[in-house]
Amino acid sequence: MIEALFLDVGGVLGTNGWGNASRRRACQKFGLDRTEFEERHRLICDAYELGKLSLDQYLDHTVFHQARDFSRQEFHQFLHAQSEPHAEMIEFVSAIKRKYGLKVFVVSNEGRELSNHRIEAFGLRDFVDGFCVSSYVRFRKPDPDIFGLALAMSMRPASRTLYVDDREIFVEVAQGYGMKGCLHDSTQIADTIHVFQQHGLTL
């Protein structure tokens, strides 16, 4: 029987806050050279998501390394506006937690400022028991250590946990720890519900 759920945020409980689509929209809106921006993002993203840089330090190197005709506040507002909750998935997980008394943990790769914003905006504290976020724990998926830490937080055997992510390789790494895996597609939540049913979690 499953005793704990581990969930990604971007692509599962909400939109990918600063994924490819959001960065493309930012380049279009603010007139950024996308090739240059993406190269700078690629080189510094790991440091930001590991908590070694603040959001403003990340932006210093990717956006504000030269004079701009827009403010830092405008860019912050746009960046945060890219985060939207997936209400149906949040409601489903909350209902499963209530029915079965499960522990629920978030395992995500995000910088602190963005993660904190999404936790509050999505109401995740209402049903999540613990957060294993890369910028706080200093491990980043697919590093196996972040999964080991999440399991240690849960105090549950891997065989009684279910990991949900929208990226196949992360699911595979979790399964390497003995966790059950569910590859989630936000446009096909019925498929995820079916996987939960296969593991005895039905509403």
C-alpha positions in Angstrom: 0.0 0.0 0.0 1.3 3.5 -0.9 2.0 5.5 2.3 3.6 8.6 0.8 3.4 10.7 -2.4 6.3 12.6 -3.9 5.4 15.3 -6.5 7.1 17.7 -8.7 5.6 21.2 -8.9 6.3 22.4 -12.5 4.3 20.3 -14.9 2.4 18.5 -12.1 0.9 20.8 -9.5 1.3 23.9 -11.7 2.8 25.3 -14.8 6.6 25.2 -15.4 7.3 28.6 -13.8 10.5 29.4 -15.7 10.6 26.8 -18.4 11.3 27.1 -22.1 7.9 28.5 -23.0 8.0 31.2 -20.2 11.5 32.2 -21.2 10.5 32.5 -24.9 7.6 34.7 -23.9 9.9 36.9 -21.8 12.3 37.3 -24.8 9.4 38.3 -27.0 7.8 40.7 -24.5 11.1 42.5 -23.4 12.9 42.3 -26.7 15.7 40.1 -25.5 18.1 38.3 -27.8 16.9 34.8 -27.2 20.1 33.1 -28.3 22.2 35.2 -25.9 19.7 34.9 -23.1 19.4 31.1 -23.4 23.1 30.7 -23.4 23.5 32.8 -20.3 20.6 30.9 -18.7 22.1 27.5 -19.5 25.4 28.5 -17.9 24.0 29.9 -14.7 20.7 28.1 -14.1 22.2 25.3 -12.1 23.8 27.7 -9.6 20.5 29.5 -9.2 18.5 26.3 -8.7 21.1 25.0 -6.2 20.5 28.1 -4.1 24.0 29.5 -4.8 22.6 32.7 -6.4 19.5 34.8 -5.6 16.9 35.6 -8.2 18.4 39.1 -8.6 21.9 37.7 -9.1 20.6 35.3 -11.7 18.9 38.3 -13.5 22.1 40.3 -13.2 23.8 37.8 -15.4 21.0 36.9 -17.8 19.0 40.1 -18.3 20.5 43.2 -16.6 24.1 42.7 -17.6 23.4 45.7 -19.9 21.0 48.7 -19.8 17.4 47.9 -20.4 14.3 50.1 -21.1 12.3 48.2 -18.5 12.6 47.9 -14.8 13.7 44.9 -12.7 10.3 45.1 -11.0 8.5 44.7 -14.3 10.5 41.6 -15.1 9.9 40.2 -11.7 6.2 40.7 -12.1 6.2 39.0 -15.5 8.3 36.1 -14.2 6.0 35.4 -11.3 2.9 35.7 -13.5 4.0 32.6 -15.5 3.1 30.4 -12.5 -0.4 29.1 -12.5 -1.8 26.2 -10.4 -3.2 23.0 -12.0 -6.3 23.1 -9.8 -7.6 19.7 -10.9 -4.4 17.9 -9.9 -4.1 19.8 -6.6 -7.7 18.9 -5.8 -7.1 15.2 -6.7 -4.0 14.9 -4.6 -5.6 16.7 -1.7 -8.6 14.3 -1.8 -6.3 11.2 -2.0 -4.3 12.5 1.0 -7.5 13.0 3.0 -8.9 9.6 2.1 -5.8 7.5 2.8 -4.0 9.6 5.3 -0.9 9.8 3.1 2.1 11.9 3.6 2.8 14.3 0.6 6.2 15.7 -0.3 7.3 18.1 -3.0 10.6 17.3 -4.8 11.5 20.1 -7.2 14.3 22.0 -9.0 13.6 25.7 -8.3 15.3 28.8 -7.0 14.2 30.0 -3.6 12.2 33.1 -4.6 10.2 31.3 -7.3 9.6 28.3 -5.2 8.4 30.4 -2.2 6.1 32.3 -4.5 4.6 29.1 -6.0 4.1 27.4 -2.6 2.1 30.4 -1.4 0.2 31.1 -4.7 -0.8 27.4 -5.2 -1.7 26.9 -1.5 0.7 24.0 -1.3 1.1 24.3 2.5 -2.5 23.2 2.8 -1.7 19.6 1.9 2.0 19.2 1.5 3.9 17.8 4.5 7.4 18.6 3.4 9.4 20.4 0.7 12.6 19.0 -0.8 13.5 21.9 -3.1 16.9 22.0 -4.8 17.8 25.6 -3.7 17.3 24.6 -0.1 18.7 21.1 0.0 21.6 21.8 -2.5 20.8 18.7 -4.6 19.2 19.0 -8.0 17.3 16.3 -9.9 18.4 14.0 -11.4 21.0 13.8 -8.7 20.0 10.6 -6.8 20.8 12.2 -3.5 17.7 14.4 -3.7 15.5 11.3 -3.9 17.4 9.7 -1.0 16.9 12.8 1.1 13.2 13.0 0.2 12.8 9.4 1.3 14.6 10.0 4.5 12.2 12.9 5.2 9.2 10.7 4.7 10.4 7.9 7.0 8.7 5.5 4.6 10.2 2.5 2.7 10.7 3.3 -1.0 8.4 0.4 -2.0 5.5 2.2 -0.3 6.0 5.5 -2.1 4.8 6.9 -5.4 6.8 9.5 -7.3 5.0 11.8 -9.9 6.8 13.9 -12.4 6.4 15.1 -16.0 9.9 14.2 -17.0 10.6 10.6 -17.7 14.3 10.5 -16.6 13.4 11.8 -13.1 10.8 9.1 -12.8 13.4 6.5 -13.8 15.9 7.8 -11.2 13.2 7.6 -8.5 12.3 4.1 -9.6 16.0 3.2 -9.2 15.6 3.9 -5.5 12.7 1.4 -5.4 10.0 4.0 -5.5 6.9 3.5 -7.7 6.7 5.9 -10.6 4.1 7.9 -12.5 4.9 9.9 -15.6 2.4 12.7 -15.5 1.0 14.6 -18.5 -0.9 17.7 -17.4 -3.2 17.4 -20.4 -4.1 13.8 -19.6 -4.8 13.7 -15.9 -7.1 10.7 -16.4 -3.9 8.7 -17.1 -2.4 9.7 -13.8 -5.6 8.9 -12.0 -5.4 5.4 -13.6 -1.9 4.9 -12.3 -3.0 5.9 -8.8 -5.9 3.3 -9.1 -3.4 0.6 -10.1 -1.7 1.3 -6.7 -4.9 1.1 -4.8 -5.6 4.8 -4.5 -9.1 5.5 -5.7 -11.7 8.2 -4.9 
